């Protein structure tokens, strides 16, 4: 991504990072077949690389060193990401959970929580998952019904979460639960840290069309959470959640192609003598433009960081554009493959990487909030359109439940 030249200090840091990565990882090779491994093997590989990053001082460059960070700058973080993207390494969904929970703790957590939670999380010793969405609370997360009732110094949690990525591998989770049903629906929510190994936690897989098992539904039965594991205070969970959701949108929207870009599609088309198809060339050009716009979004955020400004690009814009363009790119890749797209695993090009990406596309359009919800946010925040009318905006959660029951009875 073009930007201003490195300063001498930045160039020295880049050289340090490049040498460190070169001694520990192989360069990414687009022609190398898609790696076939079980989800357990992938998680083990990700945890091993996370520990390697931590031991090298690169796990959280801008975070305070007392928690396992480096006391570094945002520019150093950008340089590290640029260099690491050239190598065949990954921290998988560990990166997502760290990027979501870490900033929430740094902003809203107590000093004891930060010291207790962040270092083992950065080492990869403790794996975390996000426990937000529910069957009746996805797009409208504030309608969540999982409850946490006070019992002395503990909260007793009962309820269900769904679409929880990596729950089967997680040691702990950060959970939103309702602690006051008589408060307005946004005000009666608390953000808490829960033990996924508690006997009252039941994790059940949700296999996808791509045969992956990324998602789970999680049931809680009388799971006890100590008050010390509530982040931001009882009833203030929505404020903490907004921090994680804002980071999630930007994190998803800045996800690079990494082996699924237009250059890979063009290479497949060239290998199959398809570059004389004018319609395909037009679609490749449009896909390249989309990919460049995503890169320019990232460049805009980078330049803001370099200038010490808060990025002015709305996270929802990045999320929606990334999701839409990735879908078109996946479909284009499958079209180039033609009949080969019906093959799978070892019989398919790149061990079926493109088929798997196409089948798993909905994960990108739903994860981090559906694109429909983000479009509503763009309309309100970016375009200044009026908010959609909501009958339950000023209701307590108990009133919302009564209202829903009344509507259900009327339909029956």
N, C-alpha and C positions, 0 to 999 in steps of 0.2 A: 504494500500500500504506500504510494508516494506521499511523502511529507517532508518537512524541513530536515536538513542533515543533522545527525547526532552532534551534540557538543562533545568536547574531548572526554568529559567524565562519562557521558552516555555511551560513547564509542568504546571506552574501556570496560564498562559494564557489559555491553553487548559481546565483546570479545571473551570476557570471563564466562558469560552464560553459554556462548557457543562452544567453548572448550569443555565446559562441564557437561553439557548435553552430549557432545561428541564422544566423550569417554564412557558414557553410560547407556546410550541408545543408538538405534540404527535410523538412518534417514528414511523418510517416507518415500515409498516407491509406488507410483500410481499403477504401474504394470503388474505389481505383485497381486496374486489372487487374494480375494477376501478371506480373511482368517476364519477357519472353521473351529469353533470351540464351544464348550458348554457355557451356560450362564455362570456356573460356579467357577469355571476356569477364568472367565472374563473378569469376574469380581476379584479373584485372587490376584490377577495381573494388575488390576487397577489399584488395589490396596498396596501392592508392592511398590508401584510407581509413586503413589502418594507418600509413602514412607521415605522413599528416595528423595523426593522433592523436599520433604520436611528436614531430613538430615542435611541437605545441601543449603537450607535456608531460603528455599524458593516456594514454600507451600502457601504463604500469604505475605507477599513482599511488603505491602503497605500497612499491615497490621502491626501493633506494638510487639516488640521483641519479648516482652514479659509473658505474652500468651503464645509464643512460638512463631511470631512474625519476624520481620526484618527491620522495621522502622524505615522502610524505603519509601520511594516516591511513586506516584501514579505512572510517571514516565518509565521508571524501571519495570513496573508491572507490565506495561505495554510492550516493552522490549522483550521481556521474558516470554510473553505469549507469542509474539511474532517468531521468535527463534524456536520455541517448542513446537509450533505448528509444522515445522519442517521435519519433525522426527516421528517415528512410528510408536508413539506412546499415548496413553490415555488414562485419565482417572475416572472415566465413566460418570455414573450418576453421583459419585462422591463429590465431584466438583459442584454439582447442582445443590446438594444439601449443605455443603460448606458455604457456598455463595449466598444461600438464603438465610441460614441460621446465624452464621457468623456476624453479619452486619446488624441483625436484630439484637443479638447479645451485646455487641459493642455500643449500640445506641440506647437500648432499653434495659439491659441486664444489670444485675448487681456485680460488684467486683468479685465476690465469692463465686458467682455463676460463671463469670468469664474465666477465672483461673481454674475452675473445676472442669469445665466443658470444652473450652477451645483447644488446649494443647493435645489431648488425646484424639479429638476430632481431626486436627490437622495432621497428626501422625497416621491416621487411618486405623487406629486401634479401635475406635468406636464409630460404627457406621450409623448414620441418622436417616430418617425418612420424614416426609411432610405428611401430616394427617389433617387435611383441611376439608376436602370435598366429601359430600354425603349424597345418598340417592335422591334426596329432595333439596339439596343445597349445593349446587355446582356453580352455575352462572350467577345465582343470587346466594353467595356464600353466607351472608348474614342470616339466612333462614336455618342455619344449622341447628340440629336438635340434640346432638350428643350432649349429655348433661354431666355436670360435675358438682356434687353436693358436698357441702362442708361438713366434716366430722372431726372436730378438734383441730389438730395441726395438719390434717390431711383433707384432700378432696377425693371423693369416690366417683369414678367415671363409669358411665354406662352409655352405650350407643354404638353406632356403626360409621365407619369411614369407607370410601371407595376410591378406586383409581390411584391407589397409593403405590408409587414407584419404589421398587426395591425393598418392600417391607419384609420379604422373606430372608433378606440378608442383614437386616438392620438390628442393631442392639438397642437403640433408643429412637424416639420420635418426638417431633414438636407438634403439639396438638392444640386445636381450637375446640373449646367446649363451652357450653352455656352454663354460667354460674348464677344467673339471676333472670328467671323467666318473666319477672314482673317489670323489668327495665325495657326500654326501647331496644329493638332487636340488635342494633349495633353496640349498645352500651352494656349488655348483659353477658358479654363473651370474655373468656380469659384464655391466655396463651400459656401453655404449660409443657414441661418436658416429662415424657413418660417412658417407663422401662418396657421395651418390647418383649422381654423375656418373662414378664409377669404371667403367672398361670391364667389370669383372666383375659389375656390378649390372645385372640384367635385369628391367624392370618390365613386367608383362603385365596388361591390363585385365580386370576382372570386371564386365561390364555387369549391371545389375539389371532387374527387371521394369518399373520406372518409366523405363527407357531412360537412366538416369543412369550415369555412369562415375565414381562416387566411390571405389570399391574397386579394389584391385589385388592380385595376387600378385607377390612380389619374390623373385628367385633371386640367390644370392651364389656366385660362383665365384672362389676365391683373391683375395678382396678384402682389402687390407692396411689395418689400422687401427693408428696409432701409439699407444704406451702412454700418451702425453699426452692421448689422447682417451678414456681409460677413466675413468668417473666413479665415485668412491667406492672405488676400488681393485679389483684382481683378486679375484674370488670374492665380492665384496660387492654384486653387482648386485641381489639380491632385496630388500635393504633399500632401495635407491634406487627400485626398481620399485614397492614398496609406497607410497612417497610419491606417485608419479605416479598409481597406481591409486586411491588415496584421493581425490585431487583430481579425477580423472575422474568418479567416481560423483557427487560433489557438483555438479560442473559440469553434468553431464547432468540431474540431478534438479532443478536450479534454472533450467533453460531455460524461458523464458516463452513464451506462445502466439505472439505477434507475428504477427497476421493469421490465426490458426487457432483462435481462442477461441470460447466459447459465444455471445458477442455477434454474431460473424460468422454463426454458424449461425442464430441467431434472426432476423437481418436477411434471410438467404436465405429462411427460412420465411415471413416477413412478405411479402416480395416475391412469393411464390408462393401466397399466401392459404392457408397450411397451419396457421395458428395456432388453427384450430378443431378440430384433431385432438387429443383428450385424451391419447392414448398418446404422441404426439410431445411434447406439453407436459410430460408426466411425465418423459420422457427428457431434455428440455432442462433441467428442474429438477435432475435427478440430475447432469447434466454440469456445471451451474453449481456445485453443491455440491462436486463433485470439483475444479473449477477453484479454488474458494475455499479448499479444504483445501491445495492446492499453494501458494496465495498465503500461507496461514497458516504453512506450513512455512518459506517464505522470510522471513516476518515474524519468526518465532521465531529464525532465524539472524541476522537483522538486529539484533534487540534484544540478542542475546548479544554481537554485535560492538560495539554502542553502549555496552554495559556493560563492555566489556573482558574478556569471558569467552570461553572456547573453546565454540563451539556444541555443544550436547549431543544434537543430532539426528543419528542414524546416517545416513551417506551412502547406504547400501543401501536404507533405508526410502524415502528421497527418490527414488532411481533407480527402484525397483519401482513405487511409486505413480504417478510421472510417466509411466512407460512404459505401464502398464495404462490409466490414464485418457486418455492421448493416443490410444491405439488406439480406445477407445470413442467419443471425440470425432470421430475421423476417419470411423468408420463412420456416426455420426449425421449428419455433414455430407453424406456420399454418399447417405444415405437421404432427406434433405431434397431433394437435387437430383433424385432419382428417375431417370427415363429420361435426363435430362441428364448423369447421371454416366457414361454410355457415350460421351459426346463427348470431344474432345481438342483441345488447342492453342487456336487462335483461335476454333473453333466452341464451345468449352466456357465455362462460367461462370468468370470470373477466369483465363482462358487455361489451364484445367485444373489449377489449383493444388491443389484438393481431391483430384482423382484421383491426382495425383502424390504427395501426402502419404500417401494411403491405401496406395498400392502400396509406398511406401518405409517403411511402419511398422516392418517387422522390423528395420530398421537401429537403431531406438531400443531394441528389446528385446534386441538382441545386443550393440551397441556398449557399451564400458565394462564388459564382463562380462555374461553372460546373466542374465535375471531369475531363472532357476532357481538359479544359483550365489549370487546376492545373497540369495535367500530362505534358502538354507542359512546364509549369514553372519548374517542376522537371527535365525535360530533359535539360533545359537551365542552371538552377542555380545549380542543384545537380550533374548532369552527365556531364556538360560542353559541351553539344551538340550545334551545331550552331542554331541560331534563324531561325524560319521559314521565308521564303522570303515574304515581304509585299510590295505591289506596292504603298500603301498609306502612308508609314512610314514618308516620308518627305513632304507630301502634306499638304496644309492648309485645314481646314474643308470645305471651299467653293469649293476647287478643288476636294475633296473627293466626295462631292455631285454631281458635274458635271461629274466626272468619273463614279459614280454609274448610273447616268441618261443615260450616253452614253452606258454603258453595257446593261441596261434594254432595251433601244431602239434597240440595235443590236439583242437581243434575240427576241424581238417582230417582 
